[in-house]
Amino acid sequence: MWATAVGAARVRALETERENALFRDPLAQAFATAGGLWPTSPPLPDDEAARRRRLAVSFSIVIRTKFLDDLLQQACASGVRQVVLLGAGMDSRAFRIDWPEGTRLFEVDTAAPLDFKASVLRRERAVARCERITVAVDLREDWPGALAAAGHDPAVPTVWIAEGLLIYLPEDAVELLLARISAQSAPGSRMGLTLGSRGVIERFGADAEPGSAASVWVSEMPDDPVGWLAGHGWEAGSHTLRERAAAYGRPISTPPQQEERPGGLISAVRR
């Protein structure tokens, strides 16, 4: 399902074109239009319910991107110089954020999306604004070993990002991923997660089109994400999409729903 990363790039490309964009991603359009990913995809349903679902998912991608951009910049301001993007997909933060000198950014993903991404970056003659290191490994395998071999130092703080990733992993895989992150995180490390809010699979996945992102969503957030992360040694804060959207000047007009709490945007510090 790595091609869904290209779908997220399409959303970021549209946001970039807005006059009041929450972020600018100059490479998003190149990733979105590179082609060859879904040559036989059926047309998307055009009924009102399907359109509303697509808009909701697109909106969430915009808000989470801004949230994690801010988290990364705050981590760098605190002195963190190691960044790890898990399931990096078409993330272009290495190219679009002004990183402090000495920043090393690791993009962890399987070979297929990294190879596709490399071809687009070559074509665009993109130049990273930090030391960018790609790590081709499946997150179901020994990715900490591959990351260490690529130069990651667990003895100094790291900021970890898992964006739009955990919702695709079964609960045991989420637990293993977090345990591995925690084992590689020195005190002062930071982490940004996006979690599937309560009820999201029921609302979006139940009648999702085969092959769509929502059709393979499998896990939602714990009832108490802050407590869950505390059990792994992290001091966390949670935010709802609604809270962050309002803070960014993009308020959600529909009434809040029960499943919006607790929040699905997580920031955490390793103690």
C-alpha positions as CSV (number, residue, x, y, z in Angstrom):
1,M,0.0,0.0,0.0
2,W,2.9,2.3,-0.4
3,A,1.2,4.0,-3.3
4,T,-1.1,5.7,-0.8
5,A,1.9,7.9,0.0
6,V,1.5,9.3,-3.5
7,G,-2.1,10.0,-2.7
8,A,-0.9,12.0,0.4
9,A,1.5,13.9,-1.9
10,R,-1.5,14.9,-4.1
11,V,-3.2,16.4,-1.0
12,R,0.0,18.3,-0.1
13,A,0.3,19.6,-3.6
14,L,-3.2,21.0,-3.5
15,E,-2.5,22.6,-0.1
16,T,0.7,24.1,-1.5
17,E,-1.3,26.0,-4.1
18,R,-3.6,27.7,-1.5
19,E,-2.9,31.4,-0.8
20,N,-3.1,30.7,2.9
21,A,-1.3,27.3,2.8
22,L,-0.3,25.8,6.2
23,F,2.9,24.6,4.6
24,R,4.6,24.6,1.2
25,D,5.8,21.3,-0.4
26,P,7.4,22.1,-3.8
27,L,8.0,18.4,-4.5
28,A,4.5,17.2,-3.8
29,Q,3.3,17.8,-7.3
30,A,6.2,15.9,-8.8
31,F,5.4,12.9,-6.7
32,A,1.7,13.1,-7.4
33,T,2.1,13.2,-11.1
34,A,5.0,10.8,-11.7
35,G,2.6,8.2,-12.9
36,G,2.7,4.5,-13.3
37,L,1.3,3.6,-9.9
38,W,-2.4,3.0,-10.5
39,P,-2.7,2.4,-14.2
40,T,-5.7,0.1,-13.8
41,S,-7.4,1.8,-10.9
42,P,-11.2,2.0,-11.2
43,P,-12.7,5.5,-11.1
44,L,-13.5,6.7,-7.6
45,P,-17.2,6.7,-6.5
46,D,-18.8,10.1,-7.1
47,D,-21.6,9.8,-4.6
48,E,-21.9,12.5,-1.9
49,A,-20.9,10.2,1.0
50,A,-17.7,9.0,-0.8
51,R,-16.8,12.6,-1.6
52,R,-17.3,13.7,2.0
53,R,-15.0,10.9,3.2
54,R,-12.3,11.8,0.7
55,L,-12.5,15.5,1.8
56,A,-12.3,14.4,5.5
57,V,-9.2,12.3,4.9
58,S,-7.5,15.0,2.8
59,F,-8.2,17.6,5.5
60,S,-6.7,15.3,8.2
61,I,-3.5,14.9,6.0
62,V,-3.1,18.7,5.9
63,I,-3.6,19.2,9.6
64,R,-1.3,16.4,10.6
65,T,1.4,17.6,8.2
66,K,1.4,21.0,9.9
67,F,1.3,19.5,13.4
68,L,4.3,17.3,12.7
69,D,6.2,20.1,10.9
70,D,5.8,22.2,14.1
71,L,6.9,19.3,16.3
72,L,10.1,18.7,14.2
73,Q,11.0,22.4,14.4
74,Q,10.4,22.4,18.2
75,A,12.6,19.3,18.5
76,C,15.4,21.0,16.6
77,A,15.1,24.1,18.7
78,S,15.6,21.9,21.8
79,G,18.9,20.6,20.3
80,V,17.9,17.3,18.6
81,R,19.9,16.7,15.5
82,Q,18.8,13.1,14.6
83,V,15.5,12.7,12.7
84,V,13.9,9.3,11.8
85,L,10.9,9.1,9.5
86,L,9.3,5.7,9.8
87,G,7.4,4.6,6.7
88,A,8.7,7.8,5.0
89,G,6.9,7.3,1.7
90,M,6.9,10.6,-0.3
91,D,7.8,12.8,2.7
92,S,9.9,15.7,1.4
93,R,10.8,17.3,4.8
94,A,14.5,16.8,4.1
95,F,14.1,19.2,1.2
96,R,11.5,21.7,2.4
97,I,12.4,22.5,6.0
98,D,15.2,24.7,7.0
99,W,17.2,22.3,9.2
100,P,19.9,23.4,11.7
101,E,23.5,22.6,10.8
102,G,24.4,19.1,11.7
103,T,21.0,17.5,11.3
104,R,20.9,13.9,10.0
105,L,17.6,12.7,8.7
106,F,16.9,9.0,8.1
107,E,14.1,7.9,5.9
108,V,13.1,4.3,6.7
109,D,10.9,2.5,4.1
110,T,10.9,-0.5,1.8
111,A,13.0,-0.4,-1.4
112,A,10.1,0.1,-3.8
113,P,8.9,3.5,-2.6
114,L,12.5,4.7,-1.9
115,D,13.5,3.8,-5.4
116,F,10.5,5.5,-6.9
117,K,11.2,8.5,-4.8
118,A,14.8,8.6,-5.8
119,S,13.9,8.7,-9.5
120,V,11.6,11.7,-9.0
121,L,14.2,13.5,-6.9
122,R,16.8,13.0,-9.6
123,R,14.4,14.3,-12.2
124,E,13.6,17.4,-10.1
125,R,17.3,17.9,-9.2
126,A,16.2,18.2,-5.6
127,V,18.8,19.1,-3.0
128,A,18.3,18.1,0.6
129,R,18.7,20.8,3.3
130,C,20.3,18.3,5.7
131,E,22.2,15.1,5.6
132,R,19.6,12.7,4.2
133,I,20.1,8.9,4.6
134,T,17.7,6.4,3.2
135,V,17.3,3.0,5.0
136,A,15.6,0.4,2.8
137,V,14.0,-2.1,5.2
138,D,10.6,-3.5,6.0
139,L,9.3,-2.4,9.4
140,R,8.3,-6.0,10.1
141,E,12.0,-6.9,10.0
142,D,15.1,-5.8,12.0
143,W,14.8,-2.1,11.1
144,P,16.7,-1.0,14.2
145,G,19.7,-3.0,13.1
146,A,19.5,-1.5,9.6
147,L,19.1,2.0,11.1
148,A,22.2,1.5,13.3
149,A,24.1,0.3,10.3
150,A,23.2,3.4,8.4
151,G,24.7,5.6,11.2
152,H,21.9,6.2,13.7
153,D,23.3,6.8,17.2
154,P,20.8,5.7,20.0
155,A,23.0,7.3,22.6
156,V,21.9,10.8,21.5
157,P,18.4,12.2,21.3
158,T,16.3,11.4,18.2
159,V,13.0,12.8,17.0
160,W,10.8,10.0,15.5
161,I,7.9,10.5,13.2
162,A,5.3,7.9,12.4
163,E,2.8,9.7,10.1
164,G,-0.2,7.9,8.8
165,L,1.5,4.6,9.6
166,L,0.1,3.0,12.8
167,I,-3.4,2.7,11.5
168,Y,-2.2,0.1,8.9
169,L,-0.5,-2.1,11.6
170,P,-2.2,-4.7,13.8
171,E,-2.1,-4.0,17.5
172,D,0.8,-6.4,18.2
173,A,2.9,-4.8,15.5
174,V,2.2,-1.3,16.9
175,E,3.4,-2.4,20.3
176,L,6.5,-3.9,18.8
177,L,7.2,-0.8,16.8
178,L,6.9,1.4,19.9
179,A,9.0,-0.9,22.0
180,R,11.8,-0.7,19.3
181,I,11.5,3.1,19.1
182,S,11.8,3.3,22.9
183,A,14.8,1.1,23.0
184,Q,16.6,3.4,20.5
185,S,15.7,6.6,22.2
186,A,18.0,8.5,24.6
187,P,16.5,10.8,27.2
188,G,15.3,14.0,25.5
189,S,14.2,12.2,22.4
190,R,10.9,13.4,20.8
191,M,8.2,11.5,19.0
192,G,5.2,12.5,16.8
193,L,2.5,10.0,16.0
194,T,-0.8,10.0,14.2
195,L,-3.3,7.5,15.5
196,G,-6.6,6.4,14.1
197,S,-9.3,8.1,16.2
198,R,-12.0,6.0,17.8
199,G,-14.7,5.0,15.3
200,V,-12.7,6.0,12.2
201,I,-12.6,2.4,10.8
202,E,-16.3,2.0,11.3
203,R,-17.0,5.3,9.6
204,F,-14.5,5.1,6.8
205,G,-13.4,1.5,6.4
206,A,-16.7,-0.4,6.5
207,D,-17.7,0.5,3.0
208,A,-14.3,1.6,1.7
209,E,-13.5,0.9,-2.0
210,P,-11.3,-2.2,-2.5
211,G,-7.7,-1.1,-2.8
212,S,-8.2,2.2,-1.1
213,A,-6.3,3.3,2.0
214,A,-9.3,3.0,4.3
215,S,-9.9,-0.6,3.1
216,V,-6.7,-1.7,4.9
217,W,-7.0,0.3,8.1
218,V,-6.8,-2.1,11.0
219,S,-6.0,-0.3,14.3
220,E,-7.4,2.6,16.3
221,M,-5.8,4.4,19.2
222,P,-5.8,3.0,22.7
223,D,-8.5,4.4,25.0
224,D,-5.8,6.3,26.9
225,P,-2.9,7.1,24.5
226,V,-1.1,9.3,27.1
227,G,-1.2,6.5,29.6
228,W,-0.2,3.9,27.0
229,L,2.9,6.0,26.1
230,A,3.7,6.6,29.7
231,G,4.0,2.8,30.1
232,H,6.7,2.9,27.4
233,G,8.6,5.7,29.1
234,W,7.2,8.7,27.2
235,E,5.6,11.9,28.5
236,A,2.9,12.5,25.9
237,G,0.3,15.1,25.0
238,S,-2.7,14.4,22.7
239,H,-4.6,16.7,20.5
240,T,-7.7,16.2,18.4
241,L,-7.8,17.1,14.7
242,R,-10.5,19.6,15.6
243,E,-8.3,21.3,18.2
244,R,-5.3,21.7,15.9
245,A,-7.5,22.7,12.9
246,A,-9.0,25.6,15.0
247,A,-5.5,26.6,16.2
248,Y,-4.3,26.8,12.5
249,G,-7.2,28.9,11.4
250,R,-9.0,26.0,9.7
251,P,-11.9,25.3,12.1
252,I,-14.2,22.3,11.5
253,S,-17.8,23.5,11.1
254,T,-19.5,20.2,11.8
255,P,-20.4,19.4,15.5
256,P,-17.9,17.3,17.5
257,Q,-18.4,13.6,17.7
258,Q,-17.9,11.3,20.7
259,E,-15.0,9.4,19.1
260,E,-13.0,12.6,18.6
261,R,-11.6,12.2,22.1
262,P,-8.9,11.5,23.1
263,G,-6.9,13.0,20.3
264,G,-5.2,11.2,17.4
265,L,-2.2,13.7,17.1
266,I,0.4,12.8,19.6
267,S,3.6,14.6,20.7
268,A,5.9,12.9,23.3
269,V,9.2,13.3,25.0
270,R,11.4,10.5,26.3
271,R,12.2,10.9,30.0
